């Protein structure tokens, strides 16, 4: 049982080679949901918490082709969109291949 519990909470995947970045607000439910999927897949990611930080939000918006909502997610510097976009990629079976590609 202990092996199973450890596997659930220590899921760092050897298959994940991508550089993943996510812009978030601390209390945003979509941000939390997006991070949960990344954690579940064992992805180490860089999180930019932009609560109340206008320059950081402007940088995010510039990278995200003008989008200002959070989260905004980038895999290997490619903008993939927000939480729903990432879950859609996962449902279509396309997220894992993006995560396996090295930057």
Rosetta blueprint (number, residue, H / E / L):
1 X L
2 X H
3 X H
4 X H
5 X H
6 X H
7 X H
8 X H
9 X H
10 X L
11 X L
12 X L
13 X L
14 X L
15 X L
16 X L
17 X L
18 X L
19 X L
20 X E
21 X E
22 X E
23 X E
24 X E
25 X L
26 X L
27 X L
28 X L
29 X H
30 X H
31 X H
32 X H
33 X H
34 X H
35 X H
36 X H
37 X H
38 X H
39 X H
40 X H
41 X L
42 X L
43 X L
44 X L
45 X E
46 X E
47 X E
48 X E
49 X E
50 X L
51 X L
52 X L
53 X L
54 X H
55 X H
56 X H
57 X H
58 X H
59 X H
60 X H
61 X H
62 X H
63 X H
64 X L
65 X L
66 X L
67 X L
68 X L
69 X L
70 X L
71 X L
72 X E
73 X E
74 X E
75 X E
76 X L
77 X L
78 X E
79 X E
80 X E
81 X E
82 X L
83 X H
84 X H
85 X H
86 X H
87 X H
88 X H
89 X H
90 X H
91 X H
92 X L
93 X L
94 X L
95 X H
96 X H
97 X H
98 X H
99 X H
100 X H
101 X L
102 X L
103 X L
